[in-house]
């Protein structure tokens, strides 16, 4: 959620920022509604003071006779009714203002490239080279079924299109990647591992910015207020919702492996072949809760943790600095890591590393305090480090051999009992 005080102080900055995102937002009407809310609060407080004064006056006129006493009581009741009516109006106005604020996107940082869509994204870094083959490399949707490690038909029989079932060495390879990611983050990078619930309340989705804007993207329970998480970002970021943390405990660096559930509404036909875009997938997420003055530098550190994994796997990748028009709703800056899949002949996003500044913290009421200081909002950061199955796709396609086998990168072999190659 945006900072209303900042909007009041410099509305033109927000107009420009939202225009850069391609958003048309009526800032004047928003400020007018905000003014009504504040005016209503002042009026409510004034009437409450009058009600209190009138209530105290009842005792003072008791000795003046029944008529005077009844008149004082009538005045107190009248003022009380007025106060209730004005307070009810204030509540309606506040709900209207909150509803509008909840659908407003974050403001991008000044360093974010300006542009309307993905065509304006900037390639800020690359690592490695595209692998060369003496044969025509296969895409994973041909290669993996031939190795009997992925089954799309049986997954469709179970759940419909947009699902995949991993089998044998495919399931083991996926599990090995997850274990290695988590071990690296916890043992090397200083993260604390969590195993959160996969179902959360809608309030937690509001806290991280998925609701109310993206309601059609999630799987919701029919009989209660719970939804399946689209990413571990949701439960992990909300762990401290409503709390005030001590400054010396920041940054807090958390990681978690969870399945992720997404409807992918409106994505039919867009990169849907194989397991490139599926409704359920595994991901290891990293989340930082940090101080405002260090959050931009912390984002670079978080991004480096994700990049190191790709480098150890020997996968060719590039880093995109997303432009204003392609930056996600709640993000203030995002770097996408895209890995090269030679069989599919495509770049596949395996991580989005983002800073949300205080946008999520305001929604989740997540604050910190220096000793003796006034509470202020933390900055939240997160990233995939890394997301399967696209990481799995790139690995299989990059390390395929002419005989149809797939070589296992050395870093993963200890997690696979020393297995060096996947063969049929």
QUIDAJO-V614835 format. One record per run of one state. SS is the DSSP state (~ for helix, > for strand, _ for the rest). FROM is the first residue (numbers start at 1). LEN is the number of residues. Records with the same first field share a line. If there is no record, write none. Layout:
SS->FROM-LEN + FROM-LEN
This chain:
_->1-3 + 10-1 + 21-6 + 61-1 + 65-1 + 103-15 + 121-1 + 128-12 + 148-2 + 160-5 + 167-2 + 189-3 + 195-4 + 209-6 + 218-2 + 221-5 + 229-4 + 241-3 + 250-2 + 262-18 + 291-1 + 314-3 + 322-2 + 327-6 + 342-4 + 356-3 + 365-2 + 370-6 + 378-1 + 388-2 + 399-1 + 401-5 + 408-2 + 417-4 + 423-2
~->4-6 + 11-10 + 27-34 + 62-3 + 66-37 + 118-3 + 140-8 + 152-8 + 169-20 + 202-7 + 215-3 + 233-8 + 247-3 + 292-22 + 324-3 + 359-6 + 390-9 + 410-7
>->122-6 + 150-2 + 165-2 + 192-3 + 199-3 + 220-1 + 226-3 + 244-3 + 252-10 + 280-11 + 317-5 + 333-9 + 346-10 + 367-3 + 376-2 + 379-9 + 400-1 + 406-2 + 421-2
